[in-house]
């Protein structure tokens, strides 16, 4: 069993402070220096906060710095995107996602999903497609970058033709949206999307009122216009940074007719633009 330290934020600040040499940030080390790295007051000066306040953070007497202080400390400590995100987690485990853009760039999911040998797409918390590999785009128009795949499933007549199990396909997506939206209840863009879909789709109103929450593993039944019938297992991989970005993936049972249909789909996309090129 892993035990979380009571002062994880302070311990992390101290460890990172001790890794920075004064000369790295334009300070004169001095001959009688007894500490490794920066002194507390030096880091406080670089971050633009008082030495007393920084001391409270490092010793654990204050564990709720503002976003401005978090950003200033991250800059003063010269944190890379992933280290900065870790600081954000420690300082505000349920807080904002203001620095998730840098973390997303570091993980480079559009490049990663291009390496997948199955349909895969990167979406944000509003279920807007940010990137999709050629197989995903060939599987369904909903995975066109810039498309909101829930909006497409609910409102485009082609969705009912593609999804034999349209009821399940819409229910699973709405439950996933509620799960993602619940983490940011005051997000105006999420509220606007819910209002739009509630106005445009009776099916959405029914599902939203049901209040099912959470992405569900399962199987989608497709009737594809080119490769025919497919049964594909769906799964979701949440990005390891805040913001609600996630990868949706679809796979067939090896050796099945659906696997053969996927192979045919793959052969048709050999010259298609990559996910990174369409991102």
C-alpha beads as a LAMMPS data file, in Angstrom:
LAMMPS data file: protein, C-alpha beads

279 atoms
278 bonds

1 atom types
1 bond types

-500.0 500.0 xlo xhi
-500.0 500.0 ylo yhi
-500.0 500.0 zlo zhi

Masses

1 110.0

Atoms # bond

1 1 1 0.000 0.000 0.000
2 1 1 1.369 3.412 -1.032
3 1 1 1.180 6.138 1.590
4 1 1 0.855 9.722 0.379
5 1 1 2.951 12.147 2.394
6 1 1 1.113 14.917 4.200
7 1 1 3.470 17.503 2.744
8 1 1 3.924 16.267 -0.815
9 1 1 3.818 19.787 -2.224
10 1 1 6.491 21.089 0.156
11 1 1 8.703 18.070 -0.390
12 1 1 8.511 18.523 -4.146
13 1 1 9.262 22.240 -3.965
14 1 1 12.268 21.561 -1.746
15 1 1 13.602 18.834 -4.022
16 1 1 13.314 21.004 -7.123
17 1 1 14.764 24.056 -5.364
18 1 1 17.841 22.060 -4.407
19 1 1 18.460 21.101 -8.040
20 1 1 18.879 24.660 -9.309
21 1 1 22.289 26.301 -9.017
22 1 1 22.304 30.043 -8.277
23 1 1 24.399 30.756 -11.349
24 1 1 21.746 29.024 -13.505
25 1 1 19.320 31.826 -12.688
26 1 1 21.754 34.732 -12.692
27 1 1 22.582 34.792 -8.969
28 1 1 26.060 34.916 -7.428
29 1 1 26.684 31.739 -5.378
30 1 1 28.977 33.302 -2.778
31 1 1 31.817 31.599 -0.955
32 1 1 30.018 30.567 2.251
33 1 1 27.043 28.728 0.817
34 1 1 25.853 25.859 3.036
35 1 1 22.773 24.717 1.111
36 1 1 22.397 22.765 -2.102
37 1 1 20.759 24.751 -4.852
38 1 1 18.774 27.892 -4.179
39 1 1 17.957 29.273 -0.767
40 1 1 14.266 29.594 0.068
41 1 1 14.425 33.377 -0.054
42 1 1 16.121 33.267 -3.450
43 1 1 13.388 31.120 -4.942
44 1 1 10.752 33.336 -3.346
45 1 1 12.364 36.395 -4.930
46 1 1 12.444 34.733 -8.359
47 1 1 8.787 33.724 -8.031
48 1 1 7.726 37.174 -6.867
49 1 1 6.332 36.043 -3.505
50 1 1 7.409 36.764 0.054
51 1 1 9.984 34.541 1.725
52 1 1 7.572 34.017 4.628
53 1 1 4.819 32.768 2.337
54 1 1 7.176 30.447 0.481
55 1 1 8.363 29.024 3.821
56 1 1 4.749 28.227 4.739
57 1 1 4.340 26.357 1.451
58 1 1 7.521 24.342 1.828
59 1 1 6.939 23.303 5.440
60 1 1 3.293 22.481 4.784
61 1 1 1.574 25.228 6.765
62 1 1 -0.116 26.467 3.573
63 1 1 -1.163 23.912 0.963
64 1 1 -3.466 25.950 -1.268
65 1 1 -1.454 28.367 -3.392
66 1 1 -3.277 30.332 -6.059
67 1 1 -2.916 29.486 -9.735
68 1 1 -0.760 32.586 -10.144
69 1 1 1.625 31.375 -7.437
70 1 1 1.734 27.877 -8.958
71 1 1 2.603 29.341 -12.352
72 1 1 5.243 31.649 -10.861
73 1 1 6.901 28.823 -8.937
74 1 1 6.874 26.587 -12.006
75 1 1 8.599 29.301 -14.005
76 1 1 11.127 30.068 -11.270
77 1 1 11.929 26.375 -10.888
78 1 1 12.294 26.000 -14.668
79 1 1 9.894 23.085 -14.757
80 1 1 9.260 21.277 -18.013
81 1 1 5.598 20.636 -18.979
82 1 1 5.288 17.294 -17.196
83 1 1 7.006 18.530 -14.030
84 1 1 4.823 21.615 -14.114
85 1 1 1.763 19.409 -14.358
86 1 1 2.935 17.386 -11.384
87 1 1 3.244 20.585 -9.369
88 1 1 -0.300 21.458 -10.420
89 1 1 -1.574 18.096 -9.192
90 1 1 0.148 18.486 -5.830
91 1 1 -1.051 22.045 -5.333
92 1 1 -4.606 21.589 -6.600
93 1 1 -5.569 17.920 -7.092
94 1 1 -9.038 18.891 -8.288
95 1 1 -8.076 22.298 -9.597
96 1 1 -7.789 23.938 -12.951
97 1 1 -6.307 22.578 -16.146
98 1 1 -4.611 25.777 -17.247
99 1 1 -1.314 24.116 -18.125
100 1 1 -2.678 20.980 -19.791
101 1 1 -1.887 22.364 -23.253
102 1 1 1.859 22.116 -22.614
103 1 1 1.480 18.611 -21.189
104 1 1 -0.593 17.544 -24.197
105 1 1 2.144 18.739 -26.523
106 1 1 4.706 16.734 -24.549
107 1 1 2.700 13.509 -24.888
108 1 1 2.140 14.022 -28.654
109 1 1 -0.948 11.828 -28.896
110 1 1 -1.599 12.644 -32.585
111 1 1 1.759 11.076 -33.407
112 1 1 1.111 8.124 -31.087
113 1 1 -2.259 7.146 -32.534
114 1 1 -0.751 7.084 -36.016
115 1 1 1.229 4.064 -34.826
116 1 1 -1.897 2.157 -33.785
117 1 1 -2.951 -0.681 -36.079
118 1 1 -6.608 -0.077 -35.223
119 1 1 -9.021 2.867 -35.482
120 1 1 -8.131 5.482 -32.866
121 1 1 -9.017 9.120 -32.298
122 1 1 -8.093 11.819 -29.788
123 1 1 -11.028 13.819 -28.393
124 1 1 -11.453 16.531 -25.790
125 1 1 -13.933 16.648 -22.927
126 1 1 -16.637 18.055 -25.212
127 1 1 -16.207 14.980 -27.470
128 1 1 -14.726 17.100 -30.237
129 1 1 -12.242 15.159 -32.352
130 1 1 -8.781 16.692 -32.139
131 1 1 -6.961 14.087 -34.240
132 1 1 -7.755 10.712 -35.777
133 1 1 -5.693 8.138 -37.592
134 1 1 -6.639 7.135 -41.163
135 1 1 -8.485 3.990 -40.040
136 1 1 -10.732 5.936 -37.667
137 1 1 -11.567 8.478 -40.357
138 1 1 -12.353 5.659 -42.778
139 1 1 -14.504 3.891 -40.191
140 1 1 -16.818 6.847 -39.569
141 1 1 -17.274 10.497 -40.629
142 1 1 -17.708 11.343 -36.938
143 1 1 -13.927 11.062 -36.528
144 1 1 -13.148 13.918 -38.889
145 1 1 -10.955 16.362 -36.914
146 1 1 -13.087 19.255 -35.712
147 1 1 -16.238 17.144 -35.625
148 1 1 -18.113 16.597 -32.363
149 1 1 -18.780 12.888 -32.533
150 1 1 -21.740 12.966 -30.137
151 1 1 -23.399 15.724 -32.157
152 1 1 -22.827 13.665 -35.317
153 1 1 -24.282 10.488 -33.800
154 1 1 -27.366 12.304 -32.587
155 1 1 -28.116 14.632 -35.486
156 1 1 -26.691 13.196 -38.714
157 1 1 -28.964 10.738 -40.507
158 1 1 -25.892 8.799 -41.663
159 1 1 -25.240 7.763 -38.051
160 1 1 -28.370 5.594 -37.926
161 1 1 -27.223 3.816 -41.078
162 1 1 -23.678 3.251 -39.829
163 1 1 -24.567 2.209 -36.280
164 1 1 -26.849 -0.817 -36.211
165 1 1 -26.815 -0.345 -32.427
166 1 1 -27.521 3.392 -32.622
167 1 1 -29.343 3.393 -29.272
168 1 1 -26.295 1.995 -27.480
169 1 1 -23.881 4.155 -29.476
170 1 1 -25.668 7.326 -28.389
171 1 1 -26.236 6.172 -24.794
172 1 1 -22.572 5.314 -24.231
173 1 1 -21.426 8.653 -25.655
174 1 1 -23.863 10.704 -23.561
175 1 1 -22.851 8.869 -20.378
176 1 1 -19.231 9.577 -21.259
177 1 1 -19.985 13.268 -21.766
178 1 1 -21.697 13.492 -18.391
179 1 1 -18.695 11.825 -16.753
180 1 1 -16.288 14.312 -18.324
181 1 1 -18.544 17.308 -17.764
182 1 1 -19.039 16.512 -14.099
183 1 1 -15.401 17.295 -13.423
184 1 1 -15.922 20.885 -14.610
185 1 1 -19.489 21.697 -13.542
186 1 1 -19.048 25.427 -14.132
187 1 1 -17.580 25.128 -17.628
188 1 1 -19.641 27.505 -19.823
189 1 1 -18.702 25.679 -23.028
190 1 1 -19.959 22.386 -21.583
191 1 1 -23.191 24.025 -20.470
192 1 1 -23.656 25.514 -23.934
193 1 1 -23.126 22.119 -25.588
194 1 1 -25.670 20.453 -23.302
195 1 1 -28.170 23.231 -24.005
196 1 1 -27.616 22.949 -27.759
197 1 1 -28.050 19.175 -27.853
198 1 1 -31.036 19.320 -25.512
199 1 1 -32.724 21.721 -27.909
200 1 1 -31.821 19.773 -31.047
201 1 1 -32.273 16.138 -29.999
202 1 1 -35.094 14.402 -28.167
203 1 1 -32.820 11.382 -27.785
204 1 1 -30.232 13.510 -25.982
205 1 1 -32.858 14.976 -23.640
206 1 1 -33.998 11.462 -22.763
207 1 1 -30.472 10.206 -22.108
208 1 1 -29.367 13.306 -20.203
209 1 1 -32.405 13.035 -17.931
210 1 1 -31.447 9.424 -17.241
211 1 1 -28.202 10.750 -15.708
212 1 1 -26.076 7.690 -16.487
213 1 1 -22.434 8.517 -15.796
214 1 1 -19.212 6.996 -17.058
215 1 1 -17.689 5.516 -20.160
216 1 1 -18.751 1.897 -20.660
217 1 1 -16.761 -0.788 -22.381
218 1 1 -18.784 -2.631 -24.974
219 1 1 -19.190 -3.619 -28.611
220 1 1 -20.419 -1.442 -31.466
221 1 1 -22.226 -3.053 -34.382
222 1 1 -21.523 -1.257 -37.661
223 1 1 -22.881 -1.581 -41.173
224 1 1 -20.049 0.051 -43.090
225 1 1 -20.767 1.185 -46.674
226 1 1 -17.454 -0.205 -47.983
227 1 1 -16.334 -3.154 -45.835
228 1 1 -19.724 -4.316 -44.590
229 1 1 -20.647 -5.560 -41.133
230 1 1 -18.281 -5.108 -38.187
231 1 1 -18.450 -5.838 -34.466
232 1 1 -15.800 -3.727 -32.752
233 1 1 -14.897 -3.565 -29.067
234 1 1 -14.661 0.031 -27.878
235 1 1 -12.289 1.308 -25.201
236 1 1 -11.068 4.650 -23.910
237 1 1 -7.648 5.749 -22.689
238 1 1 -7.711 8.905 -20.573
239 1 1 -4.779 11.268 -21.058
240 1 1 -2.437 11.458 -18.019
241 1 1 -2.995 15.200 -17.603
242 1 1 -6.078 17.259 -16.720
243 1 1 -8.387 18.695 -19.337
244 1 1 -10.489 15.667 -20.251
245 1 1 -8.619 14.625 -23.383
246 1 1 -8.841 10.923 -24.195
247 1 1 -8.222 8.387 -26.937
248 1 1 -11.058 6.183 -28.185
249 1 1 -10.049 2.914 -29.835
250 1 1 -11.865 0.123 -31.644
251 1 1 -10.643 -3.441 -32.060
252 1 1 -11.941 -6.676 -33.507
253 1 1 -11.530 -10.215 -32.187
254 1 1 -8.492 -11.729 -33.957
255 1 1 -9.461 -14.089 -36.753
256 1 1 -13.061 -12.902 -36.876
257 1 1 -14.914 -11.612 -39.922
258 1 1 -14.727 -8.167 -38.331
259 1 1 -10.931 -8.444 -38.128
260 1 1 -10.846 -9.264 -41.840
261 1 1 -13.064 -6.269 -42.555
262 1 1 -10.701 -4.051 -40.550
263 1 1 -7.766 -5.347 -42.592
264 1 1 -9.632 -4.383 -45.742
265 1 1 -10.287 -0.948 -44.270
266 1 1 -6.592 -0.603 -43.454
267 1 1 -5.611 -1.453 -47.028
268 1 1 -7.866 1.319 -48.291
269 1 1 -6.152 3.936 -46.117
270 1 1 -2.518 3.248 -46.961
271 1 1 -2.066 6.620 -48.684
272 1 1 -4.321 8.687 -46.417
273 1 1 -2.939 11.666 -44.429
274 1 1 -1.737 10.823 -40.928
275 1 1 -3.413 11.981 -37.727
276 1 1 -0.591 14.460 -37.154
277 1 1 -1.062 15.931 -40.633
278 1 1 -4.783 16.472 -40.041
279 1 1 -4.378 17.698 -36.436

Bonds

1 1 1 2
2 1 2 3
3 1 3 4
4 1 4 5
5 1 5 6
6 1 6 7
7 1 7 8
8 1 8 9
9 1 9 10
10 1 10 11
11 1 11 12
12 1 12 13
13 1 13 14
14 1 14 15
15 1 15 16
16 1 16 17
17 1 17 18
18 1 18 19
19 1 19 20
20 1 20 21
21 1 21 22
22 1 22 23
23 1 23 24
24 1 24 25
25 1 25 26
26 1 26 27
27 1 27 28
28 1 28 29
29 1 29 30
30 1 30 31
31 1 31 32
32 1 32 33
33 1 33 34
34 1 34 35
35 1 35 36
36 1 36 37
37 1 37 38
38 1 38 39
39 1 39 40
40 1 40 41
41 1 41 42
42 1 42 43
43 1 43 44
44 1 44 45
45 1 45 46
46 1 46 47
47 1 47 48
48 1 48 49
49 1 49 50
50 1 50 51
51 1 51 52
52 1 52 53
53 1 53 54
54 1 54 55
55 1 55 56
56 1 56 57
57 1 57 58
58 1 58 59
59 1 59 60
60 1 60 61
61 1 61 62
62 1 62 63
63 1 63 64
64 1 64 65
65 1 65 66
66 1 66 67
67 1 67 68
68 1 68 69
69 1 69 70
70 1 70 71
71 1 71 72
72 1 72 73
73 1 73 74
74 1 74 75
75 1 75 76
76 1 76 77
77 1 77 78
78 1 78 79
79 1 79 80
80 1 80 81
81 1 81 82
82 1 82 83
83 1 83 84
84 1 84 85
85 1 85 86
86 1 86 87
87 1 87 88
88 1 88 89
89 1 89 90
90 1 90 91
91 1 91 92
92 1 92 93
93 1 93 94
94 1 94 95
95 1 95 96
96 1 96 97
97 1 97 98
98 1 98 99
99 1 99 100
100 1 100 101
101 1 101 102
102 1 102 103
103 1 103 104
104 1 104 105
105 1 105 106
106 1 106 107
107 1 107 108
108 1 108 109
109 1 109 110
110 1 110 111
111 1 111 112
112 1 112 113
113 1 113 114
114 1 114 115
115 1 115 116
116 1 116 117
117 1 117 118
118 1 118 119
119 1 119 120
120 1 120 121
121 1 121 122
122 1 122 123
123 1 123 124
124 1 124 125
125 1 125 126
126 1 126 127
127 1 127 128
128 1 128 129
129 1 129 130
130 1 130 131
131 1 131 132
132 1 132 133
133 1 133 134
134 1 134 135
135 1 135 136
136 1 136 137
137 1 137 138
138 1 138 139
139 1 139 140
140 1 140 141
141 1 141 142
142 1 142 143
143 1 143 144
144 1 144 145
145 1 145 146
146 1 146 147
147 1 147 148
148 1 148 149
149 1 149 150
150 1 150 151
151 1 151 152
152 1 152 153
153 1 153 154
154 1 154 155
155 1 155 156
156 1 156 157
157 1 157 158
158 1 158 159
159 1 159 160
160 1 160 161
161 1 161 162
162 1 162 163
163 1 163 164
164 1 164 165
165 1 165 166
166 1 166 167
167 1 167 168
168 1 168 169
169 1 169 170
170 1 170 171
171 1 171 172
172 1 172 173
173 1 173 174
174 1 174 175
175 1 175 176
176 1 176 177
177 1 177 178
178 1 178 179
179 1 179 180
180 1 180 181
181 1 181 182
182 1 182 183
183 1 183 184
184 1 184 185
185 1 185 186
186 1 186 187
187 1 187 188
188 1 188 189
189 1 189 190
190 1 190 191
191 1 191 192
192 1 192 193
193 1 193 194
194 1 194 195
195 1 195 196
196 1 196 197
197 1 197 198
198 1 198 199
199 1 199 200
200 1 200 201
201 1 201 202
202 1 202 203
203 1 203 204
204 1 204 205
205 1 205 206
206 1 206 207
207 1 207 208
208 1 208 209
209 1 209 210
210 1 210 211
211 1 211 212
212 1 212 213
213 1 213 214
214 1 214 215
215 1 215 216
216 1 216 217
217 1 217 218
218 1 218 219
219 1 219 220
220 1 220 221
221 1 221 222
222 1 222 223
223 1 223 224
224 1 224 225
225 1 225 226
226 1 226 227
227 1 227 228
228 1 228 229
229 1 229 230
230 1 230 231
231 1 231 232
232 1 232 233
233 1 233 234
234 1 234 235
235 1 235 236
236 1 236 237
237 1 237 238
238 1 238 239
239 1 239 240
240 1 240 241
241 1 241 242
242 1 242 243
243 1 243 244
244 1 244 245
245 1 245 246
246 1 246 247
247 1 247 248
248 1 248 249
249 1 249 250
250 1 250 251
251 1 251 252
252 1 252 253
253 1 253 254
254 1 254 255
255 1 255 256
256 1 256 257
257 1 257 258
258 1 258 259
259 1 259 260
260 1 260 261
261 1 261 262
262 1 262 263
263 1 263 264
264 1 264 265
265 1 265 266
266 1 266 267
267 1 267 268
268 1 268 269
269 1 269 270
270 1 270 271
271 1 271 272
272 1 272 273
273 1 273 274
274 1 274 275
275 1 275 276
276 1 276 277
277 1 277 278
278 1 278 279
